[in-house]
Amino acid sequence: MTWTHINTPTRLVALLCGIGGMAAAWMLLRISKSGIEDVPPPVIVLALLAGLGFVGVAAMGRFPRPGPGKNGP
């Protein structure tokens, strides 16, 4: 696995997607608690994890990509 560096506009898009994912998880939790709709907890957790993943990519500035790494064949 190799780590590919990403440029600043892509990092900004990743940050916005991360904030959107966490906002979606928060809104799904509010909808579920208010009783409007029954949202399964795994859906809320997956939205939160996706948001955290995007924020992580934006913070690190690189992402893993399949392929031979430094110690690979």
C-alpha positions in Angstrom: 0.0 0.0 0.0 1.3 3.4 -0.9 0.3 6.8 0.5 -0.6 9.4 -2.2 -0.3 13.1 -1.4 -3.3 15.2 -2.3 -3.4 18.9 -3.3 -5.1 21.7 -1.4 -8.4 22.0 -3.3 -8.9 18.2 -2.9 -8.2 18.6 0.9 -10.8 21.3 1.1 -13.4 19.1 -0.7 -12.5 16.3 1.7 -13.0 18.6 4.7 -16.4 19.8 3.4 -17.4 16.2 2.8 -16.3 15.3 6.4 -18.3 18.1 7.9 -21.3 17.1 5.8 -21.0 13.5 6.9 -20.8 14.4 10.6 -23.8 16.9 10.1 -25.8 14.1 8.5 -25.1 11.8 11.4 -26.2 14.4 13.8 -29.4 15.1 11.9 -30.1 11.4 11.6 -29.7 11.1 15.3 -32.1 14.0 15.9 -34.6 12.5 13.6 -34.4 9.1 15.3 -34.7 10.6 18.8 -37.7 12.8 17.9 -39.6 9.8 16.6 -40.2 11.1 13.1 -38.5 8.2 11.5 -36.9 5.1 12.8 -33.2 5.3 11.7 -31.1 2.2 12.5 -28.0 3.0 14.6 -25.6 1.4 12.1 -26.6 4.0 9.6 -25.8 6.8 12.0 -22.5 5.2 12.9 -21.5 4.7 9.3 -22.3 8.4 8.5 -20.2 9.5 11.4 -17.3 7.2 10.4 -17.4 8.4 6.8 -17.3 12.0 8.1 -14.4 11.3 10.4 -12.6 9.5 7.6 -12.9 12.5 5.3 -11.7 14.8 8.0 -8.8 12.5 8.6 -7.8 12.6 4.9 -8.1 16.4 4.9 -6.0 16.7 8.0 -3.2 14.3 6.9 -3.1 15.5 3.3 -2.7 11.9 1.9 -4.6 8.7 1.5 -3.8 5.0 1.2 -3.8 3.5 -2.3 -3.4 -0.2 -3.2 -0.1 -1.1 -4.7 3.3 -2.2 -3.8 4.7 -0.3 -0.9 8.3 0.3 0.1 8.5 -3.2 1.7 6.2 -4.9 -0.9 7.2 -7.3 -3.7 
